[in-house]
Amino acid sequence: MQVIGSSLLDCTLPVPRFSINSTPPNFASFVSTLSPSKVGIRWSLTFGYGVYKPLRRSSCDDFGVQCLASSGEENDDGFYIRRCVELARKAVGFTSPNPLVGCVIVKDGKIVGEGFHPKAGQPHAEVYALRDAGVLAQSATAYVSLEPCNHFGRTPPCTEALIKAKVKKVVVGMVDPNPIVASKGVQRLRDAGIEVVAGVEEELCKSLNEAYIHRMLTGKPLLTLRYSLSVNGNFLDLLGNGVIDCGGYYSRLLQEYDAVIISSSLFSENLSVPASQEPGANQPILIIIQKDASFLNQIPLAINEVAGKVIIFTNNKTAKAPEIAQQGIETVAVDQINLDAILDYCNRQGLCSVLLDIRGSLNEFEELVKEGIKKNYINKFVTEILPIWNGCAEEPDLLKTLKSSEQGVKVVNLKSGASDKSIVIEGYLKFE
């Protein structure tokens, strides 16, 4: 993320606390606490793995953001769209199946209103930003990371809110790929006499909502493969020290994903069950793959510590476990446990992203990984390299199919970082 510097002002502002399940903050009242000379300040945030992370704490122990005043350079459209993306990321893990969206209202070179979409079913980013701006929205420019909607869903169209507020211009990061939105919002604004500019910082906006976009274009959730390796390249049935704690890569990764596919052996072998430790995080749905019907009778005791929803995929259609239903655990019986069945089910449930977490019994994942590579279902990978030599060389090599694949496969957008003592590498698989 670009860091914006300035020599004029460096201060810390309190960010109002709120529960994501409650009414979102009143941005107007927050901005009103600032002096007139600071209304046009720039805010710079830092992020890790797409999750909002405050720079430091203020003296009153509230989370704060570092604010940097303008040093006189021009604030172009790209700057405000980047700010929209920063705002949108505050709701990582809460908006699915809706996209992450941020909005900024600018008038006479100053930010007069801001907002983001906090949760599916609640008002969109434009609504909060317009409320924040109030009468100052008239003749202002609205910046929004994603095309404003022009249809009635659980909330009214954002295009009508912008038109009613009498903004003079709207700058859009990217057009919404949703067929019920695509370009219709832009056209509605133009028909109302509002100038519209689209495609500003488009790649950044696309990366913000890669899972949402993928589902809209393919009809399947974005699938990410996560696994651990020793330094010498062997699979490990381990997670590194600290990575499951708050701020660790694994904890933040779970906050981002709608569902996680795991092995039933995580319960029987007393291994850690996926759960995000980020404050207020929604827990991903646990999808357990289980071919042994006897596990259905054992799981009520093994799953007591799980906070989120649990779905068991089994190929035994005659298996009955009333205790499971009483605990709210859903059982999906299929002819064959494969990615086609799992991803199609997730899509019908409105899930945009699924993490295939390779831990526990590696044999349970072998066919799923082969299928994912053969059918180009695996879009992304996250590899944790632990400071361990050798490891489980006798375990099946789940990447053997990829290594021997005749189809061309490229790794693109490779990134690396550290999480405690582990090295974490992530990238995308591009099949040719």
NUSEZA-422196 format. One line per field, with one value per residue (C-alpha): residue number from 1; residue in three letters; chain; x, y, z. Coordinates in pm, whole numbers, plus 50000, padded with zeros to 5 digits. Layout:
<recs>
i: (NUM  ...)
aa: (Ala  ...)
ch: (A  ...)
px: (X  ...)
py: (Y  ...)
pz: (Z  ...)
</recs>
This chain:
<recs>
i: (1  2  3  4  5  6  7  8  9  10  11  12  13  14  15  16  17  18  19  20  21  22  23  24  25  26  27  28  29  30  31  32  33  34  35  36  37  38  39  40  41  42  43  44  45  46  47  48  49  50  51  52  53  54  55  56  57  58  59  60  61  62  63  64  65  66  67  68  69  70  71  72  73  74  75  76  77  78  79  80  81  82  83  84  85  86  87  88  89  90  91  92  93  94  95  96  97  98  99  100  101  102  103  104  105  106  107  108  109  110  111  112  113  114  115  116  117  118  119  120  121  122  123  124  125  126  127  128  129  130  131  132  133  134  135  136  137  138  139  140  141  142  143  144  145  146  147  148  149  150  151  152  153  154  155  156  157  158  159  160  161  162  163  164  165  166  167  168  169  170  171  172  173  174  175  176  177  178  179  180  181  182  183  184  185  186  187  188  189  190  191  192  193  194  195  196  197  198  199  200  201  202  203  204  205  206  207  208  209  210  211  212  213  214  215  216  217  218  219  220  221  222  223  224  225  226  227  228  229  230  231  232  233  234  235  236  237  238  239  240  241  242  243  244  245  246  247  248  249  250  251  252  253  254  255  256  257  258  259  260  261  262  263  264  265  266  267  268  269  270  271  272  273  274  275  276  277  278  279  280  281  282  283  284  285  286  287  288  289  290  291  292  293  294  295  296  297  298  299  300  301  302  303  304  305  306  307  308  309  310  311  312  313  314  315  316  317  318  319  320  321  322  323  324  325  326  327  328  329  330  331  332  333  334  335  336  337  338  339  340  341  342  343  344  345  346  347  348  349  350  351  352  353  354  355  356  357  358  359  360  361  362  363  364  365  366  367  368  369  370  371  372  373  374  375  376  377  378  379  380  381  382  383  384  385  386  387  388  389  390  391  392  393  394  395  396  397  398  399  400  401  402  403  404  405  406  407  408  409  410  411  412  413  414  415  416  417  418  419  420  421  422  423  424  425  426  427  428  429  430  431  432)
aa: (Met  Gln  Val  Ile  Gly  Ser  Ser  Leu  Leu  Asp  Cys  Thr  Leu  Pro  Val  Pro  Arg  Phe  Ser  Ile  Asn  Ser  Thr  Pro  Pro  Asn  Phe  Ala  Ser  Phe  Val  Ser  Thr  Leu  Ser  Pro  Ser  Lys  Val  Gly  Ile  Arg  Trp  Ser  Leu  Thr  Phe  Gly  Tyr  Gly  Val  Tyr  Lys  Pro  Leu  Arg  Arg  Ser  Ser  Cys  Asp  Asp  Phe  Gly  Val  Gln  Cys  Leu  Ala  Ser  Ser  Gly  Glu  Glu  Asn  Asp  Asp  Gly  Phe  Tyr  Ile  Arg  Arg  Cys  Val  Glu  Leu  Ala  Arg  Lys  Ala  Val  Gly  Phe  Thr  Ser  Pro  Asn  Pro  Leu  Val  Gly  Cys  Val  Ile  Val  Lys  Asp  Gly  Lys  Ile  Val  Gly  Glu  Gly  Phe  His  Pro  Lys  Ala  Gly  Gln  Pro  His  Ala  Glu  Val  Tyr  Ala  Leu  Arg  Asp  Ala  Gly  Val  Leu  Ala  Gln  Ser  Ala  Thr  Ala  Tyr  Val  Ser  Leu  Glu  Pro  Cys  Asn  His  Phe  Gly  Arg  Thr  Pro  Pro  Cys  Thr  Glu  Ala  Leu  Ile  Lys  Ala  Lys  Val  Lys  Lys  Val  Val  Val  Gly  Met  Val  Asp  Pro  Asn  Pro  Ile  Val  Ala  Ser  Lys  Gly  Val  Gln  Arg  Leu  Arg  Asp  Ala  Gly  Ile  Glu  Val  Val  Ala  Gly  Val  Glu  Glu  Glu  Leu  Cys  Lys  Ser  Leu  Asn  Glu  Ala  Tyr  Ile  His  Arg  Met  Leu  Thr  Gly  Lys  Pro  Leu  Leu  Thr  Leu  Arg  Tyr  Ser  Leu  Ser  Val  Asn  Gly  Asn  Phe  Leu  Asp  Leu  Leu  Gly  Asn  Gly  Val  Ile  Asp  Cys  Gly  Gly  Tyr  Tyr  Ser  Arg  Leu  Leu  Gln  Glu  Tyr  Asp  Ala  Val  Ile  Ile  Ser  Ser  Ser  Leu  Phe  Ser  Glu  Asn  Leu  Ser  Val  Pro  Ala  Ser  Gln  Glu  Pro  Gly  Ala  Asn  Gln  Pro  Ile  Leu  Ile  Ile  Ile  Gln  Lys  Asp  Ala  Ser  Phe  Leu  Asn  Gln  Ile  Pro  Leu  Ala  Ile  Asn  Glu  Val  Ala  Gly  Lys  Val  Ile  Ile  Phe  Thr  Asn  Asn  Lys  Thr  Ala  Lys  Ala  Pro  Glu  Ile  Ala  Gln  Gln  Gly  Ile  Glu  Thr  Val  Ala  Val  Asp  Gln  Ile  Asn  Leu  Asp  Ala  Ile  Leu  Asp  Tyr  Cys  Asn  Arg  Gln  Gly  Leu  Cys  Ser  Val  Leu  Leu  Asp  Ile  Arg  Gly  Ser  Leu  Asn  Glu  Phe  Glu  Glu  Leu  Val  Lys  Glu  Gly  Ile  Lys  Lys  Asn  Tyr  Ile  Asn  Lys  Phe  Val  Thr  Glu  Ile  Leu  Pro  Ile  Trp  Asn  Gly  Cys  Ala  Glu  Glu  Pro  Asp  Leu  Leu  Lys  Thr  Leu  Lys  Ser  Ser  Glu  Gln  Gly  Val  Lys  Val  Val  Asn  Leu  Lys  Ser  Gly  Ala  Ser  Asp  Lys  Ser  Ile  Val  Ile  Glu  Gly  Tyr  Leu  Lys  Phe  Glu)
ch: (A  A  A  A  A  A  A  A  A  A  A  A  A  A  A  A  A  A  A  A  A  A  A  A  A  A  A  A  A  A  A  A  A  A  A  A  A  A  A  A  A  A  A  A  A  A  A  A  A  A  A  A  A  A  A  A  A  A  A  A  A  A  A  A  A  A  A  A  A  A  A  A  A  A  A  A  A  A  A  A  A  A  A  A  A  A  A  A  A  A  A  A  A  A  A  A  A  A  A  A  A  A  A  A  A  A  A  A  A  A  A  A  A  A  A  A  A  A  A  A  A  A  A  A  A  A  A  A  A  A  A  A  A  A  A  A  A  A  A  A  A  A  A  A  A  A  A  A  A  A  A  A  A  A  A  A  A  A  A  A  A  A  A  A  A  A  A  A  A  A  A  A  A  A  A  A  A  A  A  A  A  A  A  A  A  A  A  A  A  A  A  A  A  A  A  A  A  A  A  A  A  A  A  A  A  A  A  A  A  A  A  A  A  A  A  A  A  A  A  A  A  A  A  A  A  A  A  A  A  A  A  A  A  A  A  A  A  A  A  A  A  A  A  A  A  A  A  A  A  A  A  A  A  A  A  A  A  A  A  A  A  A  A  A  A  A  A  A  A  A  A  A  A  A  A  A  A  A  A  A  A  A  A  A  A  A  A  A  A  A  A  A  A  A  A  A  A  A  A  A  A  A  A  A  A  A  A  A  A  A  A  A  A  A  A  A  A  A  A  A  A  A  A  A  A  A  A  A  A  A  A  A  A  A  A  A  A  A  A  A  A  A  A  A  A  A  A  A  A  A  A  A  A  A  A  A  A  A  A  A  A  A  A  A  A  A  A  A  A  A  A  A  A  A  A  A  A  A  A  A  A  A  A  A  A  A  A  A  A  A  A  A  A  A  A  A  A  A  A  A  A  A  A  A  A  A  A  A  A  A  A  A  A  A  A  A  A  A  A  A  A  A  A  A  A  A  A  A  A  A  A  A)
px: (50000  50126  50234  50157  50401  50387  50591  50307  50111  50136  49870  49657  49279  49048  48840  48492  48446  48144  48026  47986  47651  47524  47446  47759  47929  47797  48072  47926  47954  48309  48421  48247  48491  48775  48871  48790  49158  49172  48859  49064  49339  49468  49448  49701  49636  49844  49713  49827  49678  49395  49287  49272  49545  49586  49924  49925  49712  49614  49661  49304  49382  49137  49262  49389  49491  49783  49661  49883  49793  49832  50165  50026  50053  49748  49497  49408  49123  49350  49426  49059  48986  49275  49115  48788  48973  49122  48777  48628  48890  48766  48480  48692  48511  48168  48012  47999  47819  47825  48148  48367  48296  48421  48303  48449  48274  48507  48425  48666  48959  48851  48699  48358  48211  48326  48164  48196  47960  47988  47777  47543  47191  47302  47320  47589  47901  47746  47463  47698  47925  47632  47496  47841  47865  47511  47434  47800  47737  47559  47783  48055  48239  48162  48440  48339  48552  48273  47998  47689  47396  47083  46839  46626  46766  46774  46857  46744  46957  47267  47234  46913  47078  47359  47113  46898  47206  47281  47643  47794  48043  48100  48437  48414  48703  48556  48232  48039  48053  47718  47482  47204  47438  47701  47715  47351  47451  47693  47430  47163  47393  47482  47116  47059  47320  47599  47950  48090  48451  48510  48820  49034  49277  49088  49340  49351  48972  48964  49210  48992  48700  48874  48652  48328  48440  48549  48213  48025  48229  48258  47966  48208  48379  48745  48940  49272  49506  49689  49962  50279  50626  50956  51260  51363  51023  50834  50471  50414  50098  50179  50117  50398  50425  50208  50035  49702  49713  49557  49761  49912  49874  49654  49415  49380  49342  49047  48885  48887  48736  48371  48445  48735  48756  48921  48988  48784  49114  49167  48914  49028  49395  49331  49481  49379  49049  49045  48922  49014  49136  49091  48869  48503  48583  48311  48420  48434  48202  48384  48335  48440  48508  48427  48403  48380  48018  48121  48262  47909  47835  48155  48146  47893  48152  48448  48297  48181  48460  48378  48225  48106  47871  47969  47882  47977  48015  47975  47928  47719  47357  47219  47411  47187  47297  47009  47247  47418  47097  47011  47341  47271  47534  47434  47507  47533  47526  47667  47747  48111  48298  48469  48530  48250  47997  48151  48198  47854  47700  47900  47791  47425  47481  47620  47977  48244  48566  48678  49009  49130  49336  49576  49617  49531  49507  49675  49529  49182  49292  49483  49189  49058  49395  49423  49075  49145  49455  49302  48991  49168  48964  49259  49302  49541  49784  49925  50237  50379  50747  50839  51194  51205  51431  51313  50951  50706  50875  50664  50340  50182  50314  49997  50175  50291  50001  50102  50469  50395  50109  50132  49927  50126  50100  50248  50274  50191  50176  50401  50433  50622  50624  50700  50461  50644  50918  50751  50784  50452  50435  50118  50047  49807  49806  49762  49676  49756)
py: (50000  50347  50549  50920  51147  51507  51746  51970  51760  51422  51343  51060  51064  50834  50600  50544  50188  49990  49635  49516  49369  49701  50032  50161  50476  50822  50952  51303  51334  51201  51452  51734  51680  51797  52160  52329  52334  51955  51861  51817  51606  51288  50962  50687  50331  50016  49672  49315  49048  49282  49348  49694  49742  50061  50229  50298  50374  50720  50856  50757  50395  50393  50257  50545  50625  50838  51153  51344  51692  51788  51947  52126  51856  51792  51535  51348  51104  50811  50942  50951  50609  50468  50622  50450  50118  50187  50254  49947  49718  49800  49556  49261  48940  49097  49193  48864  48792  49167  49335  49561  49924  50260  50609  50958  51291  51575  51943  52225  51989  51874  51549  51636  51287  50926  50586  50215  49920  49748  49436  49266  49395  49732  50056  50087  50303  50588  50626  50664  50904  51122  51128  51228  51510  51640  51955  51975  51689  51926  52007  51784  51490  51140  50882  50518  50206  50011  50122  50241  50000  50093  49832  49762  49481  49479  49850  50122  50214  50419  50599  50761  50870  51038  51206  51328  51470  51667  51566  51701  51423  51058  50884  50503  50267  49980  49873  49608  49265  49168  49136  49322  49618  49616  49966  50035  50249  50453  50504  50609  50877  51006  51016  51238  51483  51376  51348  50998  50881  50505  50286  50487  50264  49975  49701  49801  49794  49455  49310  49441  49225  48941  48674  48860  48921  48560  48427  48670  48570  48194  48094  47937  48073  48171  47866  47907  47622  47660  47423  47412  47305  47234  47431  47139  47122  46843  46873  46941  46881  47187  47556  47782  47945  48253  48230  48129  48417  48757  48932  48607  48538  48233  48418  48703  48461  48293  48633  48689  48358  48256  47885  47649  47288  47076  46712  46532  46412  46758  46651  46296  46393  46692  46939  47305  47370  47682  47992  48356  48538  48886  49112  49072  48849  48642  48278  48097  47804  47476  47225  46880  46610  46272  45936  45734  45739  45642  45990  46130  45973  46105  46463  46611  46565  46669  46987  47158  47416  47530  47878  47898  47698  47342  47149  46783  46642  46265  46005  45783  45876  45630  45776  45916  46117  46304  46461  46649  46811  46910  47095  47282  47089  47039  46712  46708  46359  46334  46047  46150  46403  46631  47000  47020  46921  47138  47453  47428  47398  47698  47905  47827  47942  48274  48206  48394  48242  47900  47801  47444  47398  47105  46974  46648  46342  46445  46140  46293  46589  46408  46368  46718  46875  46668  46776  47138  47143  46942  47163  47492  47540  47635  48007  48103  47948  48041  47850  47865  47763  47665  47670  47288  47057  46724  46688  46424  46294  45977  46175  46193  46471  46666  46886  46589  46639  47000  46914  46652  46840  46867  47186  47502  47660  47991  48156  48526  48813  48631  48795  48698  48805  48690  48576  48515  48265  48140  48270  48305  48304  48369  48388  48297  48000  48087  47788  47812)
pz: (50000  49924  50226  50206  50381  50493  50698  50814  51058  51222  51479  51609  51587  51783  51573  51718  51840  51731  51707  51349  51449  51581  51418  51238  51363  51291  51066  51067  51444  51431  51166  51356  51643  51421  51392  51057  50965  50989  50795  50479  50638  50483  50670  50621  50739  50731  50645  50675  50449  50358  50716  50873  51129  51335  51337  51708  52012  52118  52469  52560  52460  52168  51838  51629  51275  51173  51001  50764  50642  50279  50202  49900  49632  49420  49548  49230  49175  49250  49599  49698  49546  49749  50055  49958  49953  50296  50435  50270  50424  50771  50707  50589  50678  50735  50402  50209  49982  49926  49815  50025  49932  50054  49961  50005  49939  49839  49802  49726  49773  50118  50240  50382  50416  50443  50481  50413  50383  50724  50676  50430  50481  50618  50415  50152  50167  49967  50218  50514  50327  50219  50575  50693  50440  50490  50288  50184  49941  49704  49404  49553  49397  49523  49505  49539  49499  49323  49089  49282  49265  49068  49193  49498  49710  50087  50057  49810  49506  49585  49252  49372  49696  49501  49264  49553  49726  49405  49370  49050  48977  49065  49029  49026  49092  48891  48726  48921  48746  48900  48599  48779  48832  48556  48403  48491  48787  48576  48306  48556  48699  48353  48254  48558  48432  48669  48529  48580  48553  48580  48605  48849  49044  48887  48966  49332  49349  49180  49430  49714  49596  49415  49572  49494  49135  49086  49200  48976  48669  48726  48947  49196  49508  49496  49614  49797  49887  50219  50336  50544  50435  50605  50493  50270  50101  50278  50383  50751  50950  51159  51203  51316  51656  51690  51351  51507  51757  51703  51434  51303  50932  50989  51221  50970  50680  50851  50902  50525  50411  50416  50461  50535  50415  50683  50764  51029  51176  51326  51589  51646  51661  51893  51645  51651  51476  51253  51436  51381  51690  51539  51754  51660  51362  51199  51212  50878  50812  50877  50596  50720  50464  50613  50438  50758  50877  51232  51279  51258  51595  51752  51629  51877  52155  51943  51809  52127  52110  51755  51745  51384  51165  51074  50758  50713  50362  50357  50085  50315  50240  50495  50788  51060  51358  51526  51776  51494  51373  51729  51753  51431  51238  50876  50696  50315  50163  49812  49577  49572  49784  49536  49473  49221  49487  49759  49549  49392  49737  49862  49564  49633  49991  49866  49978  49783  49919  50039  50198  50141  50457  50423  50776  50946  50726  50401  50223  50254  50042  49768  49529  49602  49516  49197  49094  49179  48958  48673  48655  48731  49049  49269  49209  49486  49733  50071  50180  50530  50554  50908  51050  51050  50852  50704  50824  50703  50390  50403  50362  50013  49792  49723  49470  49262  49024  48977  48929  48662  48498  48122  48125  48166  48509  48608  48948  48931  49180  49424  49767  50079  50440  50792  51064  51390  51294  50975  50621  50437  50058  49862  49493  49214  48980  48615  48397  48028)
</recs>
